[in-house]
Amino acid sequence: MSKIENAENVSLFALNANQPLAQAVADQVGIPLSKCTISHFADGEISVTIDESVRGREVYVIQSISEPVNTNLMELLIMVDALRRASAKKINVVVPYYGYARQDRKARSREPITAKLVANLLTMDQIDRMIVVDLHAPQVQGFFDIPVDHLLAAPTLVKYFMDEGITDNLVIVAPDHAGVNRVRRFAELIGGAPIAIVDKRTESNREARHEQLPTTVIGEVAGKTAIIVDDIVDTGSRIANSATLLKKCGADRVFGVATHAVLSGDASQRLLDSPLEKMVVTDTIVIPEEKQTEKIEQLSVAPLLAGAINRIHNHLSIHDLFQLPEEG
């Protein structure tokens, strides 16, 4: 379905952030990864060499802006510069995880807007198109003056629960008020399940926010299977604490869902120690072996990205990618 026809003029490059996902995308679209060499000078500067001609070609570069965030961002910027100077016709950047997106507005005085800064850097690097998965805030698309295809992992994540037969007596839970729209979309896809909201009065100090336990759930969760839905699981505190509260409020089973598994510090252990049955994430970010546990279930967004690349190349609508994936 996602294999590209008439792809003689298409090149697909993988940088260092997520080569397994890039290879899976290449397998899906039926195009081998093109060759490039990324090396570092003694002082840490990044050097990129493209090992084959890209003159006049439609190029897709796959790179998550994930840990090490600054290195991976610079790799991407330098690669785009190299492609432009090598006369690539179109440079499409595929960013499964868009780092720095959490600072998307000035919430307090004298704060930067890093999501806009990164958008400026990529735009000034003269890319032609962005393909992203589950931005922290959808309005980040507006920071670009080029086409942005904002893909959603929700259909892939919902299909997991449908395949596992976890579809009855559900309640879809937002871990805070900011995630309500995301939760509503998930609830609609899974069959119109009701929603609930974890209500927590946050403090200004970031570490205090992680430690502070939520105290109230808005909505009915007693006797239900609760699915906590978020875009990012970073420290794991918010989902773990929400799971604990849901259990105290009478939830029968609790699952966690997040597109991007940042998993900083001891997040994996925190999730393992929580009442969650499973923490379902995607492979937009590579999970190191030492952070993988039996509670973490990782799904691939390779079919989603491959479908988008195929449709963009053939000038087709990507609308059907927002529906539940077909069987097989």
N, C-alpha and C positions, 0 to 999 in steps of 0.2 A: 504493500500500500504506500509506503514512504520512499520506495526506491525512485531515484530521480532519472527520468528519461531525458535524452539529449543533454547529457551532463559533460560533454567533451570540454566545455569551457569553464568548468566549476572546480575550484580548489578548496580543500578543507584542511585547516591547520589546527593543531592542538598545542597549547602552551602548557606550562608545568602545573597549573592549579588543579586540574581534574582530568588527567589523561584517560583513566578508565571510562569516564562518561563520554569523552570525545571519541574514543574508539568504538563505543557502543553506538553512538550517533552515526559514525562512518559506516559501520556494519549495516545499520538500518537504511541509510540512503544509498548504499552500494557504491560508495566512492572511497578509495583508500586515502588515509591521511597523507597529506603532502609533507615533505621533509624540510625541517628547519633546525638550526643549532642554536641553543641558548647557553651562553657561558657567562662567567663572572670574572672581572679583573680582580687583582689582588686586593684592591680597596673596596670591593663589593659592587662596583658599577656593572650594569648588565649589558651584555653584547648579544645581538641577534643577527644571525645569518640565514637568509632564505636559500635553501640548497637546490632550488629548481626555478625555472622561469614562471613568472606570474603575469607577464605582460599581456594586457587586454583581457584578463580573466576575472570572473566573478568569484570573489574570495569570501570564505566564512572562517572566522577565527573564534575558537571556543576557549573561554577563559573566565573562571569565577574569580571575583575579587574577594577571596577568602584568605584565611591565615596561611602564610604570612601576607597580610593584606597589602602593605605598601610595596613589597617585592612583586606581587602578582599584578598590581595595578601598573607599575612601571614596565613590567614585561609586556603587558598589553599595549601601552602607549608606544613603546619602542618598536614593537612588532608592526603596529599600524603605520608608523613612520617609515619603516623599511618597505612595507608593501606599497605605500604611496610612491616612494622614490623608485620602486621597481616597476612602476607603471601598471599596477593592477587597475582594472576598469572600475570595479565596485568592491568596496570593503564593508562587509557585513560583520558586525561584532556580536557574538552570541555570549551573553553573560548570564549563566544560570543563577548565580548569586551576586547581586549588586551590592557590594560593600559600601559603607559610609552612608547608606540610605536612611539610617535611623535619625540622623540630624537633618530633617527635611524642612525645618522652619525655625524661627527664633522663638523658643519657648521662654527664654529669659534674656535679660540685657547682655550685650557683648558676647553673644554666642555666634559661631559660624553656621552656615548652612552647607554642610559638606556634600550632601546629595547634589546640590546645584554646582558646587565646585568640581566634582568628578564629571558631571555632565558637560561643564564648560571645557574641561581638559580633553574629553573624548571628541567633542564637537570641533574644537580647534585643531585636533589631530586629523580632521577631515574624514571621519568615517561617514558612510552613506546610510547606514541603518543599524538600529539596536534591536536585539531580540533578548528579552529578559523573562524571568520566571518569578512571579509573586513578589513584586516590589513591596517594600515595607509600607509605602503609601502610594496609591495609584497616581496621585497628582505629580509624582516625580517624572512621569512621562512628559509633562508640560515644561520641564526644565530643558528639554531638547528641542531644537528647531529642525530635526530630521525625523523620518518615520521611526516609531518605536512600536514593536509588536510585544505587547505585554501578555504573556501566556500564564495560565492558571493551572496549578497542580491539583486543584480540588477534584476534578474528575478522576484522576489517577488514584488519589487517596480514598475517595468514596468507593471506587471499584474494589479496593482491598476489603472493605467491610462487607460489601455485597457478596464478594466471593467467599468470605469467611462465614457468611450467614448471620452477620451481626446487624440486623435490620429492624428488629422488633423492640418496642417499648424504649425507644431512644429519646435522649435529650441532648442537644448540641450546645456546648457551653463555651461562652467567651470568657477568657481569664481576666479581662478588664473591659471597661466600657468602650475603649477604642477599637476593639476587635469585633464589634457587633455586626457590621456589614459583612465581614468575612464569614462569620458564623451563619448568618442568614443564607448566604449563597450555598454553603456546605449543606445546610438543613434542607434547602430546596432540592438539591441534587440527590440527596439520600431519601427523598420521598416525602418531603414536607414535615419533617420532625419538628417538634417544639424546641424553643431555645431557652437558655438560662444565662445569667450573667453573674460572675463572681465580683462582688462589690468590695473594694478595698480602698481605704483612705490612705493614700500614699504620702510619704514624707519626702522632703526635698533631697535628702542625702541618699545617694544611689545605693550604698551598702545597706542602709537602713531599709530601703524598699525591698531588697532581696530577703532580709531576715523577717520583715513584718508579715505575720500571718493574716490572710483575709478572714473576715469574720461573718460575712453575710452572702447568701446566694439569692438572687432575684429570680424566681421561677421555681417550678416543681421538679425536684430531682429524686425524691424518695422512691425506692423500689425500681428505679430506672437504670438503664445502661447509659452512662454519661460519656460523651466524647468531647474532650477539651480541644479546641481548634485554635492554633496560632500560626503565624508565618515563620517565626524564628524561635528555636530553643537554644538559648545561649548558656546562661548559668544553670538552667533547669529549675531554678527556685520557684518561678511563677507557676509553672505547670505542676511541680511536685506539691507545692503548698495548696494549690487549687484542688488537686486530687485528694489531699488529706481532708480538706473542708467538705468536699462532696461526699466522701465516705461518712463523715460525721453527720451529714445531713440526710443520710439514709440511702445514698446511691448504691445500687446492687453491684455494678461493675463500673470501672473507670478506665478509659483509654485516653492517650494523648496523641495529638496530631500536629505536626509542624512541617512546613516545606523544607526549611533550611536548618540543618543540624550543625550549628556552630560549635556547641558543646565545649565551652571554655572551662578550664580548670577541672574541678571534680564533678562536672555536670552529669556525666554518665553514672557515677556512683550515686549521686543524689536522686536520679531518676530510678535507679535500681532499688534504692531503699524506700521509695515512695509506694503508695497503694496502687499505682498504675499496673494494669495487666500487660499492656504493650505501649510503647512509644513509637508511633509510625511516622517515618520521615522519608525524604527522597534523597537521591544521590547528587543533588546540585553541589554539595560539598563532600569531599572525600572524608570518611570517618576513619581515623587511624585505628589499627588493630587493637591497641591498648584501650580504646574508648568504646569498643563494641561489646555489648552485653546481650544476654538472652532476651532482654525486654525491648531492645531496639530492633525494629523491623524497617529495613531500608528498601524503598521502591525506586524504580528507575524512571526518570523523565526523558530517557533517550528517544522513545517513540514520539513523545510530544515535540521535542526539538527537531527530530528528523521530519516529522510531518510539517512543521512550520517552514523548514528549509526547502522542502519539496514544493510547498505551495508558493512561497516567495519567489523561488526560481521560475515557476511556471505562471506567475501572475494570477494566482487563484486566491479566493477568500480563505482566511483561516478560521472562519466562524465555527465549523464543525469540530475544531479542536477544543472548544469550550463545552462540548457535550461528553457524556460518559463514553469511554473507549469501547469499541466493538469487541465482541468475543474473538479470541485468537489474534 
